[in-house]
């Protein structure tokens, strides 16, 4: 059997950084390169229906091996890495028997427990880190490797009875488009799990309600020497907009079930400024209140500077999957028990982010999220303990076992 670590190290070498500006699916060619590799690997394992859709999604079925009436379970991971940081020329570093101290990534970058206190829980383990110049890609190439390795294990252990197991690898999750072209009906699962969580033990079926926001501000540019009572500097109006939002309701000052407004990008000249935000909240009522707050600020600034000066474009992205999971809570209970059987302590918590599973749940495929094992996603301090990768594989196999043994 190919080890999960071996697969992971192969996958991260392929640059699959997504790009929301291309407006095609998949958004980057590197994702198709990885899709081809995964599809070929699935075929080599004997999954005859392994295929790549016209949009770069990889689908396959591990066919049932018994006559029991067993639910069809899906396992899903995404192929892209975040556009926040470089995913090119990823050069993973191996730390054997981690001693609890600083990890030198390169001559100028150090991964330290002062920055990442959770490192202390991995003392004695084998860690895979970056070289300090790129992200690692554990989000979500760890999930890909775990699912592939679990499939191979199940093939090599036919004594584990199971129904059809559906495999789905998606593009462009990091830019919020991972479920855009997912064929839920063709996938054919009764329910699924995304292997896209973080730290070992995480099990998630609540996530943010999410919206994207573009604030377009139109100014008037006049020669600064003659600008008195004529110039309207769109950058200054943008500053008013920014400061009209609650200054403490930002990612760096919130946690747990607290929502936020997150300014992600500014394009600015005197004549035109565009602010890009994401809006996040767990609860429908306060999520709507956040969007209403934007409208109020837009109205006030247009009253002050003239109609059409500020245009706020709000686009809903996904919703909290909790309402779709609660009617089928057996999928959470079985995942929880599968972790306990693998000597992993379950940590049921809300996702302070999004996942393909949120949208898939509203598309008719209930899909909670299980840990993939990584830490510090989307940046140069990202790392993953090999033991976490291995435990995730064990959890997948245990879920399959539980449904197989519980069916008549």
C-alpha positions in Angstrom: 0.0 0.0 0.0 1.1 3.5 -0.7 1.4 5.5 2.5 -0.8 8.6 3.0 2.3 10.6 3.6 3.8 9.5 0.3 0.6 10.5 -1.6 0.5 13.9 0.2 4.1 14.7 -0.7 3.3 14.0 -4.3 0.2 16.1 -4.5 1.6 19.2 -2.9 4.3 19.4 -5.6 1.6 20.3 -8.1 0.6 24.0 -8.1 -3.2 24.1 -7.8 -3.6 27.7 -6.5 -7.1 28.9 -7.6 -7.8 32.3 -9.1 -11.2 34.0 -8.9 -10.3 36.4 -11.8 -10.2 33.8 -14.6 -14.0 33.1 -14.5 -13.6 29.6 -15.8 -13.9 26.2 -14.0 -11.4 25.0 -12.9 -9.9 28.4 -12.5 -6.3 27.3 -13.1 -4.6 24.6 -15.2 -2.7 23.1 -12.4 -6.0 21.7 -10.9 -6.5 19.8 -14.1 -3.0 18.3 -13.8 -3.8 17.1 -10.3 -7.2 15.9 -11.5 -5.6 13.7 -14.2 -3.2 12.3 -11.6 -6.0 11.4 -9.2 -8.2 10.0 -11.8 -5.4 7.7 -13.2 -4.6 6.6 -9.6 -8.2 5.7 -9.0 -8.3 3.7 -12.2 -5.1 1.9 -11.2 -6.8 0.9 -8.0 -9.6 -0.6 -10.0 -12.3 2.0 -9.8 -13.5 1.5 -13.4 -15.9 4.5 -13.5 -13.2 7.1 -12.4 -13.7 10.1 -14.6 -13.1 13.8 -14.9 -16.1 16.0 -15.7 -16.0 18.9 -18.2 -15.5 21.2 -15.2 -12.6 19.3 -13.8 -14.4 17.4 -11.0 -13.1 13.9 -10.3 -15.7 11.2 -9.6 -15.4 7.5 -8.9 -17.2 4.6 -7.1 -15.8 1.9 -5.0 -18.5 -0.7 -5.6 -20.3 -2.5 -2.8 -18.8 -5.8 -1.9 -21.8 -7.5 -0.1 -25.5 -8.0 -0.4 -26.5 -6.0 2.7 -28.6 -2.9 2.5 -25.9 -0.3 3.3 -26.1 3.4 2.7 -24.1 4.9 -0.1 -21.4 7.1 1.6 -19.5 9.9 -0.2 -16.0 11.2 0.7 -15.1 14.6 -0.8 -11.9 16.8 -0.8 -10.9 19.8 -2.9 -7.9 20.0 -5.2 -7.1 23.7 -5.1 -5.0 25.7 -2.7 -5.7 29.2 -1.4 -5.0 32.2 -3.6 -3.7 34.0 -0.5 -0.2 32.7 -0.8 2.1 31.0 -3.3 1.6 27.4 -4.0 4.3 27.1 -6.6 7.5 25.1 -6.1 6.3 23.7 -2.7 9.3 22.2 -1.0 8.0 20.2 2.1 10.4 19.8 5.0 10.3 16.7 7.3 10.8 17.2 11.1 11.4 13.8 12.7 10.5 13.3 16.4 9.6 17.0 17.0 11.2 18.2 20.2 8.8 21.0 21.1 11.1 23.8 20.1 11.5 26.2 17.2 11.5 24.8 13.7 13.8 26.5 11.3 12.1 26.7 7.9 14.9 28.7 6.2 17.5 31.3 7.1 14.9 33.9 8.0 11.8 32.0 8.9 11.1 30.1 12.0 7.9 28.2 13.0 7.7 28.7 16.8 5.5 27.5 19.6 5.2 31.2 20.5 3.3 31.8 17.3 1.7 28.3 17.2 1.3 27.1 20.8 -0.6 24.0 19.6 2.8 22.7 18.4 3.4 21.4 21.9 0.7 18.7 21.5 2.7 17.2 18.6 6.0 16.6 20.5 7.5 13.3 19.4 5.6 13.2 16.2 6.7 13.5 12.6 5.8 16.9 11.1 5.7 18.1 7.5 6.3 21.8 7.2 6.9 24.4 4.4 10.3 25.8 3.6 9.0 29.2 4.6 8.5 30.5 1.1 5.1 28.9 0.1 2.0 27.5 1.7 2.1 23.7 2.2 -1.3 22.7 0.7 -2.6 20.5 3.5 -5.8 22.4 2.8 -6.9 20.2 1.2 -4.3 17.9 -0.3 -4.3 16.1 3.1 -7.9 15.3 2.5 -7.2 14.0 -1.0 -4.4 11.7 0.3 -6.5 10.4 3.2 -9.4 9.5 1.0 -7.2 7.8 -1.6 -5.3 5.8 1.0 -8.6 4.7 2.7 -9.9 3.5 -0.6 -6.8 1.5 -1.2 -7.1 0.0 2.3 -10.7 -1.0 1.8 -9.8 -2.6 -1.6 -7.1 -4.6 0.1 -9.4 -5.6 3.0 -12.5 -7.1 1.4 -13.5 -8.6 4.7 -14.8 -5.0 5.5 -18.3 -5.1 4.1 -19.5 -1.9 2.6 -22.0 -0.4 0.2 -21.1 1.8 -2.7 -18.6 4.4 -1.7 -18.5 7.6 -3.8 -15.4 9.6 -4.2 -15.5 13.3 -5.3 -12.6 15.7 -5.7 -13.6 19.3 -6.5 -11.9 22.4 -7.9 -12.0 26.0 -6.7 -13.3 25.5 -3.2 -11.0 28.2 -1.9 -12.7 30.8 -4.1 -16.2 29.7 -3.1 -17.0 27.8 -6.3 -16.3 24.2 -5.3 -19.9 23.1 -5.4 -20.9 25.2 -8.5 -20.8 22.3 -10.9 -21.0 19.3 -8.5 -23.3 16.7 -9.9 -25.2 15.7 -6.7 -27.7 13.5 -8.5 -24.9 11.7 -10.5 -22.8 11.4 -7.4 -25.5 9.3 -6.0 -24.6 9.3 -2.3 -27.1 9.3 0.6 -24.8 11.5 2.5 -21.1 12.5 2.4 -18.2 13.8 4.4 -15.7 16.5 3.4 -12.2 15.7 4.7 -11.4 19.4 4.9 -11.2 20.3 8.5 -8.1 21.4 10.5 -6.7 19.9 13.7 -7.1 16.3 14.5 -10.4 15.5 16.1 -12.4 18.3 14.5 -15.9 17.4 13.4 -18.1 20.2 12.1 -21.6 20.6 11.0 -22.1 24.3 11.6 -20.5 27.0 9.5 -20.8 30.7 8.7 -23.6 32.2 6.7 -21.5 34.0 4.1 -21.7 36.9 1.7 -19.3 38.8 -0.5 -19.3 42.6 -0.7 -18.0 45.0 -3.3 -18.2 48.7 -2.4 -17.7 50.9 -5.4 -17.1 54.6 -4.6 -17.1 57.3 -7.3 -15.2 60.5 -6.7 -14.4 63.6 -8.7 -10.8 64.4 -9.6 -9.7 68.0 -10.0 -6.2 69.5 -10.1 -5.3 69.7 -6.4 -4.3 73.4 -6.7 -7.9 74.2 -7.8 -9.8 71.5 -5.9 -11.5 73.7 -3.3 -15.2 72.7 -3.1 -14.9 70.7 -6.3 -12.8 67.5 -5.6 -14.4 64.5 -4.0 -11.6 62.0 -3.1 -13.1 58.5 -3.3 -10.4 57.2 -1.0 -11.5 59.5 1.8 -15.1 58.4 1.3 -13.9 54.8 1.4 -12.2 55.6 4.7 -15.5 56.9 6.1 -17.2 53.7 5.0 -14.5 51.5 6.7 -14.7 53.4 9.9 -18.5 53.3 9.9 -18.4 49.5 10.5 -17.8 48.1 14.0 -14.1 48.2 14.5 -14.1 45.2 16.8 -16.1 42.9 14.5 -13.1 41.8 12.4 -11.5 38.4 12.1 -8.5 39.3 14.3 -10.8 40.2 17.2 -13.5 37.5 17.1 -13.8 33.8 17.9 -16.2 30.9 18.4 -19.7 32.0 17.3 -18.8 35.7 16.7 -19.3 37.0 13.2 -17.3 39.7 11.4 -16.7 42.0 8.4 -13.4 41.4 6.7 -11.8 43.9 4.4 -9.8 41.8 1.9 -8.7 44.2 -0.8 -8.6 47.9 -1.8 -8.2 49.3 -5.2 -8.0 53.1 -5.0 -7.6 56.3 -6.9 -9.0 59.7 -6.3 -11.7 59.1 -8.9 -12.6 55.5 -8.1 -12.2 53.2 -5.1 -13.4 49.6 -4.7 -13.4 47.9 -1.3 -13.8 44.1 -1.2 -15.2 42.5 1.9 -16.4 39.1 3.1 -19.3 39.1 5.6 -19.7 36.1 8.0 -22.1 35.2 10.8 -23.5 31.9 12.2 -27.0 33.1 12.8 -29.5 34.1 10.2 -30.9 37.1 12.1 -27.5 38.7 12.8 -26.3 37.8 9.3 -29.2 39.8 7.8 -28.5 42.6 10.3 -24.9 42.8 9.0 -26.1 43.2 5.4 -28.6 45.8 6.6 -25.8 47.7 8.3 -24.1 47.9 4.9 -27.2 49.3 3.3 -27.5 51.9 6.1 -24.0 53.2 5.6 -24.5 53.2 1.8 -27.6 55.4 2.2 -26.0 57.8 4.7 -22.9 58.4 2.5 -25.0 58.9 -0.6 -27.1 61.4 1.3 -24.0 63.2 2.3 -22.1 63.1 -1.1 -24.8 62.6 -3.7 -26.8 59.6 -5.0 -24.6 57.0 -6.7 -21.4 58.0 -4.9 -21.4 54.7 -3.1 -22.8 51.4 -4.5 -22.7 48.3 -2.3 -23.0 45.0 -4.2 -23.8 42.1 -1.8 -23.8 38.5 -3.0 -24.8 35.7 -0.8 -22.3 32.8 -1.0 -23.4 29.9 1.3 -25.5 29.2 4.4 -25.1 27.4 7.7 -25.5 23.7 7.0 -26.7 22.9 10.5 -30.4 22.9 9.5 -29.7 20.3 6.8 -27.6 18.0 9.1 -29.8 17.9 12.2 -32.4 15.6 10.5 -29.7 13.0 9.8 -27.6 13.3 13.0 -26.6 9.6 12.7 -23.9 10.8 10.3 -22.4 12.9 13.1 -22.8 10.2 15.8 -21.1 7.6 13.6 -18.3 10.0 12.7 -17.8 10.7 16.4 -17.7 7.0 17.3 -15.3 6.3 14.4 -12.9 8.8 15.9 -13.2 7.3 19.4 -12.5 3.9 17.9 -9.3 5.4 16.4 -8.3 6.8 19.8 -9.0 10.3 18.6 -10.9 12.7 20.9 -13.8 14.3 18.9 -14.0 18.0 19.0 -17.3 19.1 17.6 -17.1 22.7 16.8 -18.4 25.3 14.3 -16.4 26.0 11.2 -15.2 29.6 11.2 -15.1 29.5 7.5 -16.8 27.7 4.6 -16.6 24.3 3.1 -18.0 22.6 0.0 -20.2 20.6 2.4 -22.2 23.7 3.3 -23.5 24.3 -0.2 -23.7 20.5 -0.9 -26.0 20.1 2.1 -28.4 22.7 0.6 -28.1 20.9 -2.7 -29.5 17.8 -1.2 -26.4 16.0 0.0 -25.9 16.3 3.7 -22.1 16.8 4.1 -20.5 17.5 7.5 -16.7 18.1 7.7 -14.0 15.9 9.3 -10.5 17.0 10.2 -7.7 16.7 7.5 -5.1 17.3 10.2 -3.3 20.5 9.1 -2.5 23.6 11.0 -1.9 27.3 10.0 -3.6 26.9 6.6 -3.0 29.4 3.8 0.5 30.6 4.7 4.1 29.9 5.1 3.7 28.5 8.6 1.4 25.7 7.5 2.2 22.2 8.7 0.7 18.8 9.2 1.6 16.0 11.6 1.9 12.6 9.7 0.1 10.9 12.6 -2.9 13.2 12.0 -3.0 12.1 8.3 -2.9 8.5 9.4 -5.6 8.9 12.0 -7.9 10.5 9.4 -7.5 7.5 7.1 -8.4 5.3 10.1 -11.5 7.4 10.8 -12.7 7.1 7.2 -12.3 3.3 7.3 -14.1 3.2 10.7 -17.1 5.1 9.3 -17.3 2.6 6.5 -17.1 -0.3 9.0 -19.8 1.2 11.3 -22.3 1.5 8.5 -21.4 -1.9 7.1 -21.7 -3.7 10.4 -25.0 -1.9 11.4 -26.9 -3.0 8.3 -28.8 -6.2 7.9 
